Amino acid sequence: MPKAADSGVASVNRALSILMAFQESVEGMTLTDLMNATGMYHSTILRLCESLEQFGFIKRLEDGRYMLGPTPFYLGMLYQESFRLWDYAAPVLRELIRQTKETAAIYIREGDERICLHRMVQPRSVRMHVREGDRVDLDKGAAGKVLLAFDGKKGAVYDSIRKAGYAISLAERETESAAISCPIFGPGQRLVCALSLGMPLYRFNKSVFENYLPIVMEAGAKLTRDLGGNTALYAPPYAKLEGVKLPT
């Protein structure tokens, strides 16, 4: 006979499965829809829906369909207010510089500029000098191009970046700098920021790029996953950016 605690956990898991099923429909779901989506019995779904409705997680309409109630929205707003990107970004940046010994940074868009929100550096005699709070024009640098591309900017350059899932810059923001950048997404594939790995241009070539790109994309996938986004964009094989010639 199962323990009461085990039974309680199973009930919670089933209730959460019902809530997650609403990702598939914004028009509401019938009991039959929920049965098909969760594989649960009619009686089980009905019982759990009564509890979920009592706490405002779902709402039953007059035609018998169920829709999400106000509680998920309220909890989502609380999450937004308490959300701190640094808590999620810090371990990703730390692992990125551990593997590459270069400078890793997070950029966000503000109007026609990008702002360095967070950055981590590896102590080296020659490294990228990026400070938190630095503002740079959006059209300069890999991170800026990523923010523009995945914010809907039109043009062949941005189409190529959207297709590839990353951007490269060579001597754009600074004459002796290079960078690889990828987008970071949240729920609903909302663009949150750009993740960038920067280094002196003399340390960047085709071989280094081929070594670092999977590391950057894996870091992007990790942060996007942690923030609730879809990670399909980061999976290999990686498309080649059009019009970019890497140093050998």
C-alpha positions as CSV (number, residue, x, y, z in Angstrom):
1,M,0.0,0.0,0.0
2,P,1.5,3.4,-1.0
3,K,2.4,5.8,1.6
4,A,0.2,8.9,2.1
5,A,3.2,11.2,1.2
6,D,3.8,9.3,-2.1
7,S,0.1,9.5,-2.9
8,G,0.1,13.2,-2.3
9,V,3.1,13.8,-4.6
10,A,1.4,11.8,-7.3
11,S,-1.7,13.9,-7.0
12,V,0.4,17.1,-7.3
13,N,2.2,15.7,-10.4
14,R,-1.2,14.9,-12.0
15,A,-2.6,18.4,-11.2
16,L,0.5,20.0,-12.7
17,S,0.2,17.8,-15.8
18,I,-3.3,19.2,-16.3
19,L,-2.0,22.8,-16.0
20,M,0.8,22.1,-18.5
21,A,-1.7,20.7,-21.0
22,F,-3.1,24.2,-21.5
23,Q,0.1,25.1,-23.3
24,E,-1.5,23.4,-26.3
25,S,-4.6,25.5,-26.5
26,V,-5.6,29.2,-25.8
27,E,-9.2,28.4,-26.7
28,G,-9.8,26.2,-23.6
29,M,-10.0,22.5,-23.2
30,T,-12.8,20.0,-22.7
31,L,-12.5,17.0,-20.3
32,T,-11.9,14.8,-23.4
33,D,-9.1,17.1,-24.5
34,L,-7.5,16.9,-21.1
35,M,-7.9,13.1,-21.0
36,N,-6.1,12.9,-24.4
37,A,-3.4,15.3,-23.3
38,T,-2.7,13.7,-20.0
39,G,-3.7,10.1,-20.3
40,M,-5.7,10.3,-17.1
41,Y,-9.2,9.0,-16.4
42,H,-12.3,11.2,-16.6
43,S,-13.0,10.9,-12.9
44,T,-9.4,11.8,-11.9
45,I,-9.3,14.9,-14.1
46,L,-12.7,16.0,-12.9
47,R,-11.6,15.7,-9.3
48,L,-8.4,17.6,-9.8
49,C,-10.0,20.3,-11.9
50,E,-12.4,21.0,-9.0
51,S,-9.4,21.6,-6.7
52,L,-7.5,23.7,-9.4
53,E,-10.7,25.8,-9.9
54,Q,-11.1,26.3,-6.2
55,F,-7.6,28.0,-6.1
56,G,-8.1,30.0,-9.3
57,F,-5.7,28.0,-11.4
58,I,-8.4,27.1,-13.9
59,K,-11.9,28.3,-14.7
60,R,-14.8,26.3,-16.0
61,L,-16.9,28.0,-18.7
62,E,-20.6,27.6,-19.2
63,D,-20.1,25.3,-22.2
64,G,-18.0,22.9,-20.1
65,R,-14.6,23.9,-21.4
66,Y,-11.8,24.8,-19.0
67,M,-9.4,27.7,-19.3
68,L,-6.6,29.0,-17.2
69,G,-7.7,31.1,-14.3
70,P,-6.2,34.3,-12.8
71,T,-3.8,32.6,-10.4
72,P,-1.2,31.6,-13.0
73,F,-1.1,35.2,-14.2
74,Y,-0.8,36.5,-10.7
75,L,2.1,34.1,-9.9
76,G,3.7,35.1,-13.2
77,M,3.6,38.7,-12.3
78,L,5.2,37.9,-8.9
79,Y,7.9,35.9,-10.7
80,Q,8.6,38.9,-13.0
81,E,8.9,41.2,-10.0
82,S,11.3,38.9,-8.2
83,F,13.2,37.8,-11.3
84,R,16.9,38.5,-11.4
85,L,18.7,37.6,-14.5
86,W,22.1,37.5,-12.8
87,D,21.0,34.5,-10.6
88,Y,20.6,32.5,-13.8
89,A,23.4,34.1,-15.9
90,A,26.2,34.0,-13.4
91,P,26.9,30.2,-13.5
92,V,26.6,30.2,-17.3
93,L,29.1,33.0,-17.6
94,R,31.4,31.4,-15.1
95,E,31.4,28.1,-17.0
96,L,31.9,30.0,-20.3
97,I,35.1,31.7,-19.2
98,R,36.3,28.6,-17.5
99,Q,36.2,26.8,-20.8
100,T,37.6,29.6,-23.0
101,K,39.6,31.9,-20.7
102,E,38.0,34.9,-22.5
103,T,35.5,37.6,-21.6
104,A,31.8,36.7,-21.3
105,A,29.0,39.2,-21.1
106,I,25.2,39.7,-21.2
107,Y,23.8,42.6,-23.2
108,I,20.2,44.0,-23.3
109,R,18.7,46.4,-25.8
110,E,17.7,49.9,-24.8
111,G,16.5,51.9,-27.8
112,D,19.2,52.2,-30.4
113,E,21.9,51.1,-27.9
114,R,22.9,47.9,-26.2
115,I,23.9,47.9,-22.5
116,C,26.4,45.5,-20.9
117,L,24.2,44.2,-18.1
118,H,26.6,41.6,-16.7
119,R,30.2,40.5,-17.5
120,M,32.9,38.2,-16.3
121,V,36.5,38.3,-17.2
122,Q,39.4,35.9,-17.0
123,P,42.5,37.5,-15.6
124,R,44.9,37.7,-18.6
125,S,47.5,40.2,-19.6
126,V,45.5,41.0,-22.8
127,R,41.8,40.8,-22.6
128,M,38.6,42.6,-23.6
129,H,37.9,45.7,-21.5
130,V,34.1,45.6,-21.1
131,R,32.5,47.2,-18.1
132,E,29.0,46.7,-16.8
133,G,26.9,49.6,-17.8
134,D,28.8,50.3,-21.0
135,R,26.6,51.5,-23.8
136,V,27.3,50.7,-27.5
137,D,25.5,51.4,-30.7
138,L,23.3,48.4,-31.7
139,D,24.7,48.1,-35.2
140,K,28.3,47.5,-33.9
141,G,29.4,44.2,-32.6
142,A,28.1,40.6,-32.5
143,A,25.7,41.1,-29.6
144,G,24.1,44.2,-31.2
145,K,23.5,42.3,-34.4
146,V,21.9,39.5,-32.4
147,L,19.6,41.8,-30.6
148,L,18.6,43.5,-33.9
149,A,18.2,40.2,-35.8
150,F,16.0,38.5,-33.2
151,D,14.0,41.7,-32.6
152,G,12.9,41.5,-36.2
153,K,15.3,43.7,-38.1
154,K,15.0,43.2,-41.8
155,G,17.9,42.6,-44.2
156,A,20.1,39.8,-45.6
157,V,22.6,40.1,-42.8
158,Y,19.9,39.7,-40.1
159,D,18.2,36.9,-42.0
160,S,21.5,35.0,-42.0
161,I,21.9,35.6,-38.3
162,R,18.4,34.4,-37.5
163,K,19.0,31.2,-39.6
164,A,22.4,30.5,-38.1
165,G,21.4,31.4,-34.5
166,Y,24.5,33.4,-33.8
167,A,26.6,36.4,-35.0
168,I,30.3,37.2,-35.3
169,S,32.0,40.5,-35.2
170,L,35.6,41.3,-36.3
171,A,37.0,44.7,-35.4
172,E,33.6,46.4,-35.2
173,R,33.2,47.8,-31.8
174,E,36.9,48.1,-31.3
175,T,39.6,47.7,-34.0
176,E,41.3,44.9,-32.2
177,S,38.3,42.9,-30.9
178,A,36.3,39.9,-32.0
179,A,33.2,38.3,-30.6
180,I,30.7,35.5,-30.9
181,S,27.1,36.1,-29.7
182,C,23.8,34.2,-29.5
183,P,20.3,35.2,-28.4
184,I,18.8,34.2,-25.1
185,F,15.0,33.6,-24.9
186,G,12.4,33.3,-22.2
187,P,8.9,31.9,-22.1
188,G,7.1,32.1,-25.5
189,Q,10.5,32.7,-27.2
190,R,10.6,36.3,-26.0
191,L,14.1,37.7,-26.6
192,V,15.6,38.4,-23.2
193,C,19.2,39.4,-24.0
194,A,22.3,38.5,-26.0
195,L,25.1,36.3,-24.7
196,S,28.6,37.3,-26.0
197,L,32.1,35.9,-25.8
198,G,34.7,38.5,-26.6
199,M,38.4,38.3,-27.2
200,P,41.3,40.2,-28.8
201,L,41.3,39.9,-32.5
202,Y,44.8,38.3,-32.6
203,R,43.5,35.3,-30.6
204,F,40.6,34.7,-33.0
205,N,40.7,32.6,-36.2
206,K,38.8,29.9,-38.0
207,S,40.1,27.2,-35.7
208,V,39.3,29.1,-32.5
209,F,35.8,29.9,-33.9
210,E,35.1,26.3,-34.6
211,N,36.1,25.4,-31.1
212,Y,34.3,28.2,-29.3
213,L,31.0,28.2,-31.3
214,P,29.6,25.0,-29.7
215,I,30.6,26.2,-26.3
216,V,28.8,29.5,-26.8
217,M,25.7,27.8,-28.2
218,E,25.7,25.3,-25.3
219,A,25.9,28.2,-22.9
220,G,23.0,29.9,-24.7
221,A,20.9,26.7,-24.6
222,K,21.6,26.4,-20.9
223,L,20.5,29.9,-20.0
224,T,17.5,29.8,-22.4
225,R,16.4,26.5,-20.8
226,D,16.8,28.0,-17.3
227,L,14.7,31.0,-18.3
228,G,11.9,28.9,-19.8
229,G,12.6,29.2,-23.5
230,N,12.9,26.7,-26.3
231,T,16.4,25.5,-27.1
232,A,15.9,24.1,-30.6
233,L,17.9,27.0,-32.2
234,Y,21.1,26.0,-30.4
235,A,21.3,22.4,-31.6
236,P,24.1,21.4,-34.1
237,P,24.9,21.3,-36.9
238,Y,25.5,25.1,-37.1
239,A,24.8,27.0,-40.3
240,K,27.6,29.1,-41.8
241,L,27.0,32.9,-41.7
242,E,26.9,34.4,-45.1
243,G,29.4,37.1,-46.0
244,V,31.7,36.5,-43.0
245,K,35.3,35.7,-43.8
246,L,37.2,34.4,-40.8
247,P,41.0,34.9,-40.3
248,T,43.0,31.7,-40.8
